[in-house]
Amino acid sequence: MKKKTLVIHPKDPSTDFLCEIYRDREFTEIKEGFETDKLKNLIGEHDRIILLGHGYHNGLLNYYETIIDDSFAELLKEKEVVGIWCYAQAFFERHQLCGFHTDMFISEPDEATVMGISATQKSIEISNRVFAKAVRKNLFRPDCYNRILQYYKCLSSPVAQFNQERLYYRNTDGVLQGCENPSIANWATNFVNENLSNLSAILRDNPGLLTALINKTK
């Protein structure tokens, strides 16, 4: 049986590039009218949920209104979810949701400025276009993370590289792919490998070190 897919994507010209992900795919599309009960009923009726647009650590926004928040978590845990909004990773991590998602994602010049990334309007538009196409071509594949990343890596601009380092995927076994800062993760791995023989003593003498290592790899 074909799985039913729901798209929740508030109307906003700044995220129109994401429409490419689901255009002409016979998915159920919700772009306005975000009453909580309505959304929860629709989520319950679908197998796959695509959440797109602007947001923050606590959920998806329709301008200044949070339309997907923690109250949806139990429903979403039963689904395969795609979350593409700024800091969706925090929401996915908190609730252990399965599927492809992003952390901070630069899609506008102001966001690049805030993140200290040098980018032109054209380079951002190209990044947006290639990313959306990468997701469309590989959505819901078991190896979608690697496929999306490989496709998106045809770009090497600063904004594309920033975004590439902030893509994630958690499978149904709870295995998470993706790392916000590979260099930091590699540092932590190298530290453990180099000090494996006396790691217990190091952690005993430095009780705050383990927390620091964990925080650095988040």
C-alpha positions in Angstrom: 0.0 0.0 0.0 1.3 3.4 -0.9 2.2 5.5 2.1 0.3 8.7 2.6 2.4 11.9 2.9 1.4 15.2 4.6 3.2 18.5 3.9 2.9 21.3 6.3 4.5 24.4 4.8 3.3 27.9 5.7 3.0 30.3 2.9 6.2 32.5 2.9 8.0 33.8 -0.2 11.4 33.3 1.6 10.8 29.5 1.7 9.2 29.0 -1.7 12.3 27.2 -2.9 11.2 24.3 -0.6 8.1 23.8 -2.8 10.3 21.9 -5.2 10.5 19.1 -2.7 6.8 18.1 -3.0 5.5 19.8 -6.1 3.3 17.5 -8.3 3.8 14.5 -6.0 0.2 14.0 -4.9 1.0 14.7 -1.3 -1.6 16.4 1.0 -0.5 20.0 1.3 -1.4 22.4 4.1 -0.2 26.0 3.6 -2.7 27.8 5.8 -5.3 27.2 8.4 -3.1 25.7 11.1 -5.6 24.9 13.8 -4.1 22.5 16.3 -6.8 19.9 16.3 -7.0 19.9 12.5 -3.2 19.4 12.2 -3.2 16.6 14.7 -6.0 14.8 12.9 -4.2 15.1 9.6 -0.9 13.9 11.1 -2.8 10.9 12.5 -4.2 10.0 9.1 -0.8 10.1 7.3 2.3 7.9 7.4 4.9 10.5 6.5 5.0 14.1 7.6 7.1 16.8 5.9 7.5 20.0 8.0 9.0 23.0 6.1 9.6 26.7 6.6 10.9 28.8 9.4 11.2 27.7 13.0 13.3 27.5 16.1 14.4 25.0 18.8 10.8 24.5 19.9 9.1 23.9 16.6 7.8 25.1 13.3 6.5 28.7 12.9 3.9 30.4 10.8 5.5 33.8 11.1 5.3 34.5 14.9 2.9 31.6 15.7 4.3 28.2 16.7 2.2 25.7 14.8 4.1 22.5 15.5 5.3 22.3 19.1 6.1 19.8 21.8 2.4 18.8 22.1 2.8 17.1 18.7 5.7 14.9 19.8 3.9 11.7 20.6 2.0 11.8 17.3 5.2 12.5 15.3 7.1 9.7 17.1 4.9 7.2 15.2 5.7 8.7 11.8 8.6 9.2 9.4 9.3 12.9 9.6 11.2 15.4 7.5 12.0 18.7 9.3 13.6 21.5 7.4 13.7 24.6 9.4 16.3 26.4 11.5 17.2 24.4 14.5 14.8 21.6 13.8 17.6 19.3 15.1 17.0 20.4 18.6 13.3 19.5 18.3 14.1 16.1 16.7 16.7 15.3 19.3 14.5 16.2 22.3 11.8 13.9 21.1 13.9 11.3 19.3 12.0 11.7 16.1 13.0 9.6 13.0 13.8 11.1 9.6 15.8 13.7 7.8 16.2 17.1 9.4 18.3 20.2 9.6 20.0 22.3 12.3 20.6 26.0 11.5 20.2 26.4 7.8 21.1 29.5 5.8 18.5 30.3 3.2 18.6 34.1 3.3 21.3 36.8 3.3 20.4 38.0 6.8 21.0 34.5 8.2 24.4 34.4 6.5 25.3 37.7 8.1 24.3 36.5 11.6 26.2 33.3 11.2 29.3 35.2 9.9 29.3 33.5 6.5 30.3 35.4 3.4 27.6 34.9 0.8 25.9 36.7 -2.1 22.2 36.6 -2.9 23.1 34.5 -6.0 25.2 32.0 -4.0 22.3 31.5 -1.5 19.7 31.1 -4.2 21.9 28.5 -5.9 22.4 26.7 -2.6 18.7 26.7 -1.9 17.9 25.4 -5.4 20.4 22.5 -5.3 19.4 21.5 -1.7 15.7 21.4 -2.6 16.5 19.3 -5.6 18.7 16.9 -3.6 16.0 16.4 -1.1 13.3 15.8 -3.7 15.3 13.2 -5.6 16.2 11.2 -2.4 13.4 11.7 0.0 12.4 8.7 2.1 15.1 6.4 0.8 16.9 4.4 3.5 20.2 6.0 2.5 18.7 9.5 2.0 21.2 11.2 4.2 24.2 10.1 2.2 22.5 10.7 -1.1 21.3 14.2 -0.2 24.7 15.1 1.2 26.5 13.7 -1.9 24.2 15.6 -4.3 24.4 18.9 -2.3 28.2 18.6 -2.1 28.4 19.5 -5.8 28.5 23.0 -4.3 31.5 24.3 -2.3 30.4 27.8 -1.6 30.7 28.9 2.1 27.0 28.9 2.6 26.5 25.4 1.1 29.4 24.1 3.2 27.8 25.6 6.3 24.5 23.9 5.6 26.1 20.6 4.6 27.6 20.3 8.1 24.2 20.7 9.6 22.1 17.9 8.0 20.9 14.9 10.0 19.0 11.7 9.7 17.8 9.3 12.4 16.6 5.9 11.4 14.0 3.7 13.1 16.7 2.0 15.2 17.6 5.4 16.7 20.9 5.6 14.8 21.8 9.2 14.0 23.8 10.3 11.0 25.2 13.8 10.7 27.4 16.1 12.8 27.2 19.9 13.2 31.0 20.3 13.3 33.0 17.3 12.0 36.3 18.9 13.1 35.1 19.0 16.7 33.7 15.5 16.5 37.1 14.3 15.1 38.9 16.0 18.0 36.8 14.2 20.5 37.3 10.9 18.8 41.0 11.4 18.6 41.2 12.4 22.2 39.5 9.2 23.3 41.6 7.0 21.0 44.9 8.6 22.1 44.0 8.3 25.8 42.1 5.0 25.8 44.5 3.2 28.1 44.2 5.7 30.9 40.8 7.1 30.1 39.1 6.0 33.3 41.8 7.7 35.4 41.5 10.9 33.3 37.7 11.0 33.8 38.0 10.3 37.5 40.4 13.1 38.0 38.5 15.5 35.7 34.8 14.8 36.3 33.7 17.7 34.1 35.6 16.4 31.0 33.0 13.9 29.9 30.2 16.6 29.9 32.5 18.9 27.9 33.2 16.2 25.4 29.5 15.5 24.9 28.7 19.2 24.6 31.4 19.7 22.0 29.9 17.0 19.7 26.3 18.2 19.9 
